[in-house]
Amino acid sequence: MALRTLESLGELSGKKVIVRCDLNVPLDGGTITDDGRIRASLGTLRELTAAGARVIVISHLGRPGGEEKPEFSLAPVATRLGELLDAPVAFAADTVGHDAERAVDALEDGQVVVLENLRFHGRETSKDASEREEFATRLARFGDAVVEDGFGAAHRKHASVWELPKLLPSAAGRLVQAELEVLERLTTGEPQRPYTVVLGGSKVSDKLGVIDALLPRVDRLLIGGGMLFTFLKAQGHAIGKSLLDQDGLDAARGYLRQAEERGVDLVLPTDVVVADRFGADAAHQVAPIDAIEATPAGADGIGLDIGPDTAARFADLVRGSATVFWNGPMGVFELEPFAAGTRAVAQALTEVDGLSVVGGGDSAAAVRQLGFSDDRFGHISTGGGASLEFLEGKALPGLEALGWEQA
């Protein structure tokens, strides 16, 4: 069954449309440090307001555990959304209470209100379907239709994602539609070659499903981040006190064999940046992968980034690809001495003559923190975990609720 899109909802002028966004942005106190997810929602919201809809935005932020915690309020998000839309955006201090009712009733055609954090209510994330249904029913009374545009939450069976779209006419927003189109090109379509996947992050075991799904499809698999040390250990290298995913060792050995059998170029670093401890001011130096414990830090050395030779090689391979999917930083990019590998891969992605996809989560945070604008990449996923589960071939409740079936 095809995904229901905005066109299926018909004329929306004067109708109240609930839009489930993913506005789960990082906050430093009340200051938004990365508004990428808010910006990603603008296309759908502008289309709806231009059509004369009365828009009720709902979202989660953080994990308040079903309690009203001021540090997780969506009030700063509503303010920033208004700035980006260049239009007034109202904010309701509750989600399904009297303030929300008054704010929704006050809407006029083309106006927007943001309701308070969905996760201030435990029933949003409850494992009890009847509790989720009760909360979804209370949300549904505000609207005539539902638009699901929070791809980052599409893998969650939560009330606003799974139950709510079944209670009213519902459709995917433009963001979800775009995410799906790109991810299908990476999995079920015929991607242009060479097709390169770059994986980072901490643990091999976190990426098992993705590697299983993509290894048969790609030409190159580049491994960086903390997980690279599990692969090096699997090859017999001494890695000091670098991150080791003990449970992923056998899997790493298996992937090395599979890649050779399939003719996939599984590329591991040839050098790494080794520090004597974890910290921005730690003493560090570049070492070949067979000499990590020969650095001054010895057996206490910690690998915190790919080395310059590896970064240059990874960048060349990325630039020479026609399709690239990248998920996971190459090192501890938050600390400047260990950001060079991630920066090199990000820069190379901006130079790809083809489809370049940044796979959400830490990768999206990294490119923005390192000063890259979103429009320099083919697509920056807002999904994180949802993107990875899609690539693994898992069913996403948020898409199934909109009529979509995975091939």
C-alpha positions as CSV (number, residue, x, y, z in Angstrom):
1,M,0.0,0.0,0.0
2,A,1.3,3.5,-0.9
3,L,2.1,6.1,1.7
4,R,-0.8,8.6,2.2
5,T,0.5,12.1,1.5
6,L,-0.9,15.6,2.0
7,E,-2.9,15.4,-1.3
8,S,-5.1,12.7,0.2
9,L,-6.5,15.1,2.8
10,G,-8.2,17.3,0.2
11,E,-9.1,20.9,0.9
12,L,-7.7,22.1,4.3
13,S,-8.7,25.7,4.5
14,G,-10.4,26.3,7.8
15,K,-9.6,22.8,9.1
16,K,-7.7,22.1,12.2
17,V,-4.7,20.0,11.3
18,I,-2.6,18.3,14.0
19,V,1.0,18.0,12.9
20,R,3.2,15.5,14.7
21,C,6.7,16.9,14.3
22,D,10.0,15.9,15.8
23,L,11.2,19.0,17.5
24,N,13.5,17.2,19.9
25,V,16.3,19.8,19.7
26,P,19.3,20.1,22.1
27,L,19.0,22.8,24.7
28,D,21.5,24.6,26.8
29,G,19.3,25.9,29.5
30,G,16.6,27.7,27.5
31,T,18.8,28.2,24.5
32,I,18.5,25.9,21.4
33,T,22.0,24.9,20.3
34,D,20.9,23.2,17.0
35,D,17.6,24.1,15.3
36,G,18.1,21.7,12.4
37,R,15.0,19.7,13.3
38,I,12.8,22.8,13.5
39,R,14.1,23.9,10.1
40,A,13.3,20.5,8.7
41,S,9.7,20.9,9.7
42,L,9.2,24.2,8.0
43,G,8.3,23.0,4.5
44,T,5.2,21.1,5.7
45,L,4.1,23.8,8.1
46,R,4.4,26.5,5.5
47,E,2.4,24.4,3.0
48,L,-0.4,23.9,5.5
49,T,-0.6,27.5,6.7
50,A,-0.6,28.7,3.1
51,A,-3.5,26.4,2.4
52,G,-5.4,28.1,5.2
53,A,-5.2,25.2,7.8
54,R,-5.3,25.9,11.5
55,V,-2.1,24.1,12.6
56,I,-1.6,22.4,15.9
57,V,2.0,21.3,16.4
58,I,2.7,18.4,18.8
59,S,6.1,17.0,19.6
60,H,8.2,15.4,22.3
61,L,11.4,16.9,23.8
62,G,13.9,14.8,25.8
63,R,12.8,12.1,28.3
64,P,10.9,13.8,31.1
65,G,9.5,10.4,32.1
66,G,5.8,11.4,32.2
67,E,6.5,14.4,34.5
68,E,6.2,18.1,33.9
69,K,9.8,19.3,34.0
70,P,10.5,22.9,33.0
71,E,13.8,22.1,31.4
72,F,12.0,20.0,28.8
73,S,9.4,22.6,27.9
74,L,8.7,23.3,24.2
75,A,8.3,27.0,24.9
76,P,11.8,27.9,23.4
77,V,10.9,25.8,20.4
78,A,7.7,27.6,19.8
79,T,9.6,30.9,20.0
80,R,12.2,29.8,17.5
81,L,9.5,28.3,15.2
82,G,7.8,31.7,15.1
83,E,11.1,33.4,14.1
84,L,11.7,30.9,11.3
85,L,8.2,31.1,10.0
86,D,8.3,34.9,10.4
87,A,4.8,34.7,11.8
88,P,3.3,34.6,15.3
89,V,3.2,31.1,16.9
90,A,1.1,30.6,20.0
91,F,2.2,28.3,22.8
92,A,0.0,26.3,25.1
93,A,1.4,25.5,28.5
94,D,-0.3,22.1,28.6
95,T,-0.9,19.4,26.0
96,V,-4.5,18.2,26.4
97,G,-5.7,20.6,29.2
98,H,-7.6,23.9,29.4
99,D,-4.8,26.0,28.0
100,A,-4.4,23.8,25.0
101,E,-8.2,23.9,24.4
102,R,-8.2,27.7,24.6
103,A,-5.2,28.1,22.3
104,V,-6.7,25.7,19.7
105,D,-10.1,27.4,19.8
106,A,-8.4,30.8,19.3
107,L,-6.7,29.7,16.0
108,E,-7.7,31.4,12.8
109,D,-7.0,30.2,9.3
110,G,-3.2,30.0,8.6
111,Q,-2.2,30.3,12.2
112,V,0.0,27.9,14.3
113,V,0.0,26.8,17.9
114,V,2.6,24.5,19.6
115,L,1.2,22.3,22.5
116,E,3.4,21.4,25.4
117,N,5.7,18.4,25.5
118,L,3.8,15.1,24.7
119,R,6.1,13.2,27.1
120,F,4.9,15.2,30.1
121,H,2.1,12.6,29.9
122,G,3.2,9.0,30.6
123,R,0.4,7.6,28.4
124,E,2.2,8.9,25.3
125,T,4.9,6.3,25.7
126,S,3.0,3.7,27.7
127,K,3.4,0.0,26.9
128,D,-0.3,-0.4,27.6
129,A,-2.1,0.1,24.4
130,S,-5.3,1.2,26.1
131,E,-3.5,4.0,27.9
132,R,-2.0,5.2,24.6
133,E,-5.4,5.0,23.0
134,E,-6.9,7.1,25.7
135,F,-4.2,9.8,25.3
136,A,-4.5,9.7,21.5
137,T,-8.3,10.2,21.8
138,R,-7.8,13.3,23.9
139,L,-5.3,14.7,21.3
140,A,-7.6,13.8,18.4
141,R,-10.5,16.0,19.7
142,F,-8.4,19.0,18.7
143,G,-8.2,18.2,15.0
144,D,-10.0,17.4,11.8
145,A,-6.9,15.7,10.3
146,V,-3.4,14.5,11.4
147,V,-0.2,15.0,9.5
148,E,2.7,12.8,10.7
149,D,6.0,14.6,10.0
150,G,8.2,13.5,12.9
151,F,10.4,10.9,11.1
152,G,12.7,10.8,14.1
153,A,9.9,9.2,16.1
154,A,8.5,6.9,13.4
155,H,10.1,3.8,14.9
156,R,8.3,4.3,18.2
157,K,4.9,2.8,19.0
158,H,3.7,5.9,20.9
159,A,0.3,7.3,21.1
160,S,0.9,10.3,18.8
161,V,2.7,8.1,16.3
162,W,0.7,4.8,16.2
163,E,-2.8,5.4,17.6
164,L,-3.5,9.0,16.7
165,P,-3.3,8.6,12.9
166,K,-6.0,5.9,13.1
167,L,-8.5,8.2,14.7
168,L,-8.6,10.9,12.1
169,P,-7.9,11.3,8.3
170,S,-4.1,11.1,8.3
171,A,-1.1,11.6,5.9
172,A,2.6,11.9,5.9
173,G,4.2,15.4,5.8
174,R,6.8,16.4,3.3
175,L,9.6,15.7,5.6
176,V,8.6,12.0,6.1
177,Q,7.9,11.7,2.4
178,A,11.4,13.0,1.6
179,E,13.1,10.8,4.1
180,L,11.3,7.7,2.8
181,E,12.2,8.5,-0.8
182,V,15.9,8.9,0.0
183,L,16.1,5.8,2.2
184,E,14.4,3.7,-0.4
185,R,17.0,4.7,-2.9
186,L,19.7,3.4,-0.5
187,T,17.9,0.0,0.1
188,T,15.5,-1.1,-2.5
189,G,16.3,1.1,-5.5
190,E,19.3,0.9,-7.8
191,P,21.8,3.3,-6.4
192,Q,24.4,4.8,-8.7
193,R,27.9,3.3,-8.3
194,P,30.3,3.3,-6.6
195,Y,28.1,3.1,-3.5
196,T,29.9,3.8,-0.3
197,V,28.7,3.5,3.3
198,V,30.7,5.2,6.1
199,L,30.0,3.9,9.6
200,G,31.2,5.3,12.9
201,G,29.9,5.4,16.4
202,S,30.9,3.4,19.4
203,K,29.8,-0.2,19.1
204,V,29.8,-2.8,16.3
205,S,26.8,-4.4,18.0
206,D,24.8,-1.2,17.5
207,K,25.3,-1.4,13.8
208,L,24.8,-5.2,13.2
209,G,21.5,-4.8,11.5
210,V,22.7,-2.0,9.2
211,I,25.8,-3.9,8.2
212,D,23.9,-7.1,7.5
213,A,21.4,-5.2,5.3
214,L,23.9,-3.0,3.4
215,L,27.0,-5.2,3.0
216,P,25.4,-7.2,0.1
217,R,24.5,-3.9,-1.7
218,V,27.6,-1.6,-1.4
219,D,30.9,-1.4,-3.1
220,R,32.8,0.0,-0.1
221,L,32.3,0.0,3.6
222,L,34.5,2.4,5.6
223,I,34.8,1.9,9.3
224,G,35.7,4.7,11.8
225,G,34.7,5.9,15.2
226,G,35.0,3.8,18.3
227,M,33.8,0.7,16.5
228,L,37.0,0.6,14.4
229,F,39.0,-0.7,17.4
230,T,36.8,-3.8,17.7
231,F,37.7,-4.5,14.0
232,L,41.4,-3.9,14.7
233,K,41.2,-6.2,17.8
234,A,39.5,-8.8,15.6
235,Q,42.6,-8.6,13.3
236,G,44.9,-9.1,16.2
237,H,46.1,-5.6,16.8
238,A,46.8,-4.3,20.3
239,I,44.5,-1.3,21.0
240,G,45.5,-0.1,24.5
241,K,42.5,1.2,26.4
242,S,40.6,2.2,23.3
243,L,36.9,1.4,23.2
244,L,36.3,-2.4,22.7
245,D,32.9,-4.0,22.0
246,Q,33.7,-7.4,23.3
247,D,30.3,-8.8,22.2
248,G,31.0,-7.5,18.7
249,L,34.3,-9.2,18.1
250,D,32.9,-12.3,16.4
251,A,30.6,-10.2,14.3
252,A,33.6,-8.0,13.2
253,R,35.5,-11.1,12.1
254,G,32.5,-12.4,10.2
255,Y,32.1,-9.1,8.4
256,L,35.7,-9.1,7.4
257,R,35.2,-12.6,5.8
258,Q,31.9,-11.7,4.2
259,A,33.4,-8.6,2.6
260,E,36.2,-10.5,1.1
261,E,33.8,-13.2,-0.2
262,R,31.5,-10.6,-1.7
263,G,34.2,-8.4,-3.2
264,V,33.3,-5.5,-1.0
265,D,36.1,-3.2,-0.1
266,L,35.9,-3.0,3.7
267,V,38.3,-0.2,4.5
268,L,39.8,0.1,8.0
269,P,42.1,2.9,9.2
270,T,45.8,2.7,8.8
271,D,46.5,5.3,11.5
272,V,44.7,6.7,14.5
273,V,45.1,9.6,17.0
274,V,46.0,8.2,20.4
275,A,45.6,10.1,23.6
276,D,46.9,9.5,27.1
277,R,43.4,10.1,28.5
278,F,40.0,11.4,27.5
279,G,40.0,15.2,27.4
280,A,40.5,18.2,25.1
281,D,43.8,19.0,26.7
282,A,45.1,15.3,26.7
283,A,48.5,14.6,25.2
284,H,48.1,12.9,21.9
285,Q,49.9,11.8,18.8
286,V,49.3,9.9,15.5
287,A,50.2,6.2,15.5
288,P,50.0,3.5,12.9
289,I,47.4,0.8,13.8
290,D,50.1,-1.7,14.6
291,A,51.9,0.7,17.0
292,I,49.0,2.1,19.2
293,E,50.7,0.8,22.4
294,A,54.1,2.1,21.2
295,T,53.1,5.7,21.9
296,P,54.1,7.4,25.1
297,A,50.8,6.5,26.6
298,G,51.7,2.8,26.1
299,A,49.0,0.2,27.0
300,D,46.9,3.1,28.5
301,G,46.6,4.8,25.2
302,I,43.1,5.6,24.0
303,G,42.3,6.0,20.3
304,L,40.0,9.0,19.8
305,D,40.0,9.7,16.1
306,I,41.1,8.3,12.7
307,G,44.6,9.5,11.7
308,P,45.4,12.0,8.9
309,D,46.4,9.3,6.4
310,T,43.1,7.5,7.0
311,A,41.1,10.7,6.8
312,A,42.7,11.6,3.5
313,R,42.0,8.1,2.1
314,F,38.4,8.0,3.4
315,A,37.8,11.5,1.9
316,D,39.2,10.4,-1.5
317,L,36.9,7.3,-1.5
318,V,33.9,9.4,-0.5
319,R,34.5,12.0,-3.2
320,G,34.9,9.3,-5.8
321,S,31.5,7.8,-5.0
322,A,28.2,8.4,-6.7
323,T,26.1,7.3,-3.7
324,V,27.2,7.8,-0.1
325,F,25.5,7.1,3.2
326,W,27.3,8.2,6.4
327,N,26.2,7.4,9.9
328,G,28.4,8.0,12.9
329,P,31.4,10.4,13.5
330,M,34.9,9.2,12.9
331,G,36.1,10.3,16.3
332,V,35.3,12.4,19.4
333,F,34.4,15.4,17.2
334,E,33.1,17.4,20.3
335,L,36.8,17.8,21.3
336,E,38.7,19.8,18.7
337,P,42.0,17.8,18.8
338,F,39.9,14.7,17.7
339,A,37.5,16.3,15.2
340,A,39.7,16.2,12.1
341,G,38.6,12.8,10.8
342,T,34.9,13.7,11.0
343,R,35.6,17.1,9.4
344,A,37.4,15.4,6.5
345,V,34.6,13.0,5.8
346,A,32.0,15.8,6.1
347,Q,33.9,18.0,3.6
348,A,34.3,15.1,1.2
349,L,30.5,14.5,1.3
350,T,29.9,18.0,0.2
351,E,31.9,17.3,-2.9
352,V,30.1,14.1,-4.0
353,D,28.8,14.3,-7.5
354,G,25.7,12.2,-6.7
355,L,23.6,11.4,-3.7
356,S,25.2,12.2,-0.3
357,V,23.2,11.3,2.8
358,V,24.1,12.2,6.4
359,G,22.3,9.6,8.5
360,G,21.0,11.7,11.3
361,G,21.8,11.5,15.0
362,D,25.4,12.3,16.0
363,S,26.4,12.7,12.3
364,A,23.9,15.5,11.8
365,A,25.0,17.1,15.0
366,A,28.7,16.8,13.9
367,V,28.3,18.5,10.6
368,R,26.5,21.4,12.1
369,Q,28.9,21.8,15.0
370,L,31.8,21.7,12.6
371,G,30.2,24.6,10.7
372,F,28.7,22.9,7.6
373,S,25.3,24.2,6.4
374,D,22.6,21.7,5.7
375,D,22.3,22.7,2.0
376,R,25.8,21.4,1.3
377,F,24.6,17.8,1.5
378,G,22.2,15.9,-0.6
379,H,20.1,15.0,2.4
380,I,20.5,15.1,6.2
381,S,18.2,12.6,7.8
382,T,16.3,13.7,10.9
383,G,15.8,10.1,11.8
384,G,18.8,8.8,13.7
385,G,17.4,5.5,15.1
386,A,14.5,5.5,12.7
387,S,16.9,5.8,9.7
388,L,19.0,2.9,11.0
389,E,15.9,0.7,11.7
390,F,14.6,1.5,8.2
391,L,17.9,0.5,6.6
392,E,17.8,-2.7,8.7
393,G,14.5,-3.6,7.1
394,K,12.5,-3.2,10.3
395,A,8.9,-2.1,10.1
396,L,8.4,1.5,11.4
397,P,5.0,2.0,13.2
398,G,4.8,5.6,12.1
399,L,4.9,4.6,8.5
400,E,2.6,1.6,8.8
401,A,0.0,3.9,10.5
402,L,0.0,5.9,7.2
403,G,-0.6,2.9,5.0
404,W,3.0,2.2,3.9
405,E,4.3,-1.3,3.7
406,Q,8.0,-2.0,3.4
407,A,9.1,-4.0,0.3
